[in-house]
Amino acid sequence: MTPGAAGTDPLDALPLRHALLLGLLHGPAELLPISSSGHITLVPWLLSWPYDELDAELRKAFEVALHAGTAAALLIALHDEVDDAARGLDRRRLTLIALSFAVPAVAGLTLERAIEQRLGTPASIAGGLLAGSAAMAWADRTGGSSRRREDAGAVDALWLGIAQACALIPGASRNGMTLAAARRRGFGREDANVLSRHVALPVIVGATALKGTRLARRGLPPGVAGRFAAGVVASFVSTLGSTWLIRQVERDRSLIPYAAYRSALALAVLARARGGRRPAVGEHARQGS
């Protein structure tokens, strides 16, 4: 059986119940501007699960698999919106999709490895949460509400693309950054949410395809595929069951509560990182985690 980080058995690092719980968490966390990837890392860390002992590439592949489950659920739940967008494709919408996709695609291909190597620790994710919170609060307070999504042009697409590129930083949140960019560009909250979804799906699908191809070449250790599948199914189900959250965010509500929650979580993580001690590798089993 292929070992994970520090020789840890991947099946021990990702028990079935943890894969299911993380999948269930991913759906609502992805639909809210709170950073699903940040939560998938921080929740196991705060609960002293052995997830961080899983090989780094397998952790990233698992997160992409969860995104695939969420994307599939959104395509089903929002099929009317997707159909309308597809039928209404014109030069403006194609430009919006192309430019908002190109920026994060280039950033991901060129910076992905460096970001994965240098960021992703609880402290750095907390920093991403705080920075993203500040951007969301500032944009929501200073942005106008006079523009409609039909007004979005090439400059808006570039800003949305930059926002998605910034979301490569763990904890920033793709949803949060695109909402902040759209609000700062003067789009109302409902229209900002629609734009955020429309530019996010191509990036999620593209990242899933890229990571899926790499994973297929590498292969999974025996038994781990079942854990991945369980996480994908749980993410799919939790997303379908949580789509009402989309309408909740779309309503005329401030982004400040989400920024406040993110900040509180970040401060709790930083306090734990400074004053607490995580169990050493191998201590999880003795503690019954």
C-alpha positions in Angstrom: 0.0 0.0 0.0 1.4 3.4 -1.0 2.3 5.5 2.0 1.3 9.1 2.4 3.3 11.9 4.1 5.9 10.6 6.6 4.9 7.0 5.7 1.3 7.4 6.8 -1.1 4.9 5.3 -3.5 7.0 3.1 -6.5 5.0 4.4 -5.5 6.0 8.0 -5.0 9.6 7.0 -8.4 9.8 5.3 -10.9 7.5 7.1 -14.2 7.0 5.3 -16.2 9.0 7.9 -13.8 11.9 7.5 -14.1 11.8 3.7 -17.9 11.9 4.0 -17.9 14.7 6.5 -15.6 16.8 4.4 -17.8 16.2 1.4 -20.8 17.3 3.3 -19.0 20.4 4.5 -17.8 21.3 1.0 -21.2 22.0 -0.5 -22.4 24.8 1.7 -18.9 26.2 2.2 -18.5 26.5 -1.6 -21.9 28.3 -2.0 -21.0 30.9 0.7 -18.1 33.3 0.3 -16.2 31.7 3.2 -13.5 29.6 1.3 -14.4 25.9 0.9 -10.7 24.9 0.4 -9.8 26.8 3.6 -12.5 25.0 5.6 -11.5 21.6 4.2 -8.0 22.2 5.6 -8.8 24.0 8.8 -11.6 21.9 10.1 -9.5 18.7 10.2 -6.7 20.7 11.7 -8.9 22.2 14.5 -10.4 18.8 15.2 -6.9 17.1 15.2 -7.8 14.7 12.4 -4.9 13.0 10.6 -5.9 14.7 7.2 -2.7 16.7 7.1 -0.7 13.5 7.1 -2.1 12.6 3.7 0.3 13.1 0.8 0.1 16.7 -0.3 -0.8 15.7 -3.9 -3.6 13.4 -2.7 -5.0 16.2 -0.5 -5.1 18.6 -3.4 -6.6 15.9 -5.6 -9.3 15.2 -3.0 -10.2 18.9 -2.8 -10.5 19.0 -6.6 -12.7 15.9 -6.5 -15.0 17.7 -4.0 -15.2 20.6 -6.3 -16.2 18.3 -9.1 -19.1 17.0 -7.0 -20.2 20.5 -6.3 -19.9 21.6 -9.9 -22.0 18.7 -11.1 -24.7 19.5 -8.5 -24.7 23.1 -9.5 -25.1 22.2 -13.2 -28.2 20.2 -12.2 -29.7 22.6 -9.7 -29.1 25.7 -11.8 -29.9 24.1 -15.2 -32.4 26.7 -16.1 -29.9 29.5 -15.5 -27.2 27.5 -17.3 -29.5 26.9 -20.3 -30.5 30.6 -20.5 -26.8 31.6 -20.4 -25.9 29.1 -23.1 -28.8 30.2 -25.4 -27.9 33.8 -24.8 -24.3 33.5 -25.7 -23.1 36.5 -27.7 -19.9 38.3 -28.3 -20.1 40.1 -24.9 -20.7 37.0 -22.9 -18.1 35.0 -24.7 -15.6 37.8 -23.9 -16.7 37.8 -20.3 -16.1 34.1 -20.0 -12.9 34.0 -22.0 -11.1 36.9 -20.1 -12.3 35.9 -16.7 -11.1 32.3 -17.4 -7.7 33.2 -19.0 -6.3 35.2 -16.1 -6.7 32.5 -13.4 -5.7 29.8 -15.9 -2.4 31.5 -16.6 -1.9 32.3 -13.0 -2.7 28.7 -12.0 -0.4 27.1 -14.5 2.5 29.4 -13.6 2.1 29.9 -9.9 0.3 26.7 -8.7 3.4 24.8 -7.6 4.9 27.8 -5.8 1.6 28.6 -4.0 1.2 24.9 -3.0 4.8 24.8 -1.6 4.7 28.1 0.3 1.1 28.5 1.4 -1.6 26.2 2.7 -0.6 26.1 6.4 -3.2 27.0 8.9 -1.5 30.4 9.6 -1.3 31.3 5.9 -4.9 30.3 5.3 -5.9 32.5 8.3 -4.0 35.3 6.5 -6.0 34.6 3.3 -9.2 34.7 5.2 -8.4 38.0 6.8 -7.2 39.6 3.6 -10.3 38.3 1.8 -12.6 39.6 4.5 -11.1 43.1 4.3 -11.6 43.1 0.5 -15.2 41.9 0.8 -16.1 44.5 3.5 -14.4 47.3 1.6 -16.0 46.5 -1.7 -19.4 46.0 -0.2 -19.3 49.3 1.6 -17.8 51.4 -1.2 -19.3 49.6 -4.3 -22.4 50.9 -6.0 -25.5 49.0 -7.0 -26.5 50.7 -10.3 -25.1 48.3 -12.8 -26.8 45.1 -14.0 -25.0 41.9 -15.1 -25.9 42.7 -18.7 -23.6 45.7 -18.5 -20.5 43.5 -17.8 -17.8 44.1 -20.3 -14.1 43.3 -21.0 -12.8 45.4 -18.1 -15.2 43.8 -15.7 -14.1 40.4 -17.0 -10.5 41.2 -16.4 -11.3 42.2 -12.8 -13.3 39.0 -12.2 -10.4 37.1 -13.7 -7.9 38.8 -11.4 -10.2 38.1 -8.5 -10.2 34.4 -9.4 -6.5 34.4 -9.7 -6.2 35.9 -6.2 -8.4 33.1 -5.0 -5.5 30.7 -5.7 -4.3 31.9 -2.3 -5.7 29.5 0.2 -8.4 31.1 2.4 -9.2 33.9 -0.1 -12.3 32.2 -1.6 -13.2 32.3 -5.3 -16.7 33.2 -4.5 -15.7 35.9 -2.0 -13.1 37.5 -4.3 -15.4 37.6 -7.4 -18.2 39.0 -5.3 -15.9 41.7 -4.0 -14.7 42.5 -7.5 -18.2 42.7 -8.9 -19.5 44.8 -6.0 -16.5 47.2 -6.3 -17.3 47.5 -10.1 -20.8 48.7 -9.1 -23.0 45.6 -9.6 -25.9 45.0 -7.2 -25.7 42.1 -4.9 -27.9 39.8 -6.9 -26.2 40.6 -10.2 -22.8 40.2 -8.5 -23.8 36.7 -7.4 -24.9 35.7 -10.9 -21.6 37.0 -12.4 -19.7 35.1 -9.7 -21.4 31.8 -10.6 -21.1 32.3 -14.3 -17.3 32.9 -14.3 -16.6 30.3 -11.6 -18.0 27.2 -13.3 -15.6 27.2 -16.3 -12.6 27.6 -13.9 -13.9 24.8 -11.6 -14.4 22.5 -14.6 -11.0 23.4 -16.1 -9.2 22.8 -12.8 -11.0 19.5 -12.3 -10.1 18.3 -15.8 -6.4 19.3 -15.3 -6.1 17.7 -11.9 -8.1 14.7 -13.0 -5.7 14.1 -15.9 -2.7 14.3 -13.6 -4.3 12.0 -11.1 -5.2 9.5 -13.8 -1.5 9.4 -14.8 -0.3 9.0 -11.3 -3.1 6.7 -10.0 -4.4 6.3 -6.5 -3.2 4.0 -3.8 -5.4 0.9 -3.2 -8.6 1.7 -1.4 -8.3 5.5 -1.6 -10.5 5.7 -4.7 -13.4 4.6 -2.6 -12.7 7.4 -0.1 -12.5 9.9 -2.9 -15.8 8.6 -4.4 -17.5 8.9 -1.0 -16.4 12.5 -0.7 -17.6 13.4 -4.2 -21.0 11.9 -3.6 -21.3 13.7 -0.2 -20.2 17.0 -1.8 -22.8 16.5 -4.6 -25.6 15.7 -2.2 -24.7 18.5 0.2 -24.5 21.0 -2.6 -27.9 20.0 -4.0 -29.4 20.3 -0.5 -27.8 23.7 0.1 -28.6 25.6 -3.1 -31.1 27.7 -1.1 -28.0 29.4 0.3 -27.4 30.9 -3.1 -30.7 32.9 -2.9 -29.8 33.8 0.7 -26.6 35.5 -0.4 -28.3 37.0 -3.4 -30.8 38.9 -1.4 -30.1 42.5 -0.5 -27.7 41.4 2.3 -24.3 42.8 3.2 -21.1 40.8 2.8 -20.1 42.1 6.3 -21.5 39.1 8.2 -19.5 36.7 6.1 -16.4 38.8 6.5 -16.9 38.8 10.2 -17.3 35.0 10.4 -14.1 34.6 8.3 -12.2 37.0 10.5 -13.4 35.2 13.7 -12.3 31.8 12.2 -8.9 33.3 11.2 -8.3 34.7 14.7 -9.3 31.4 16.3 -6.8 29.6 14.0 -4.0 32.0 14.8 -4.6 31.7 18.5 -4.5 27.9 18.3 -1.4 28.1 16.1 0.4 30.3 18.6 -0.7 28.7 21.9 -1.7 25.2 21.0 0.0 22.0 20.0 -1.1 19.7 17.3 -0.5 16.0 17.9 2.6 14.7 16.3 2.3 12.3 13.4 1.2 8.9 14.8 -0.5 10.4 17.9 -3.9 10.5 16.2 -4.5 6.7 16.5 -3.5 6.8 20.2 -6.0 9.6 20.8 -8.8 7.7 19.0 -9.1 10.3 16.3 
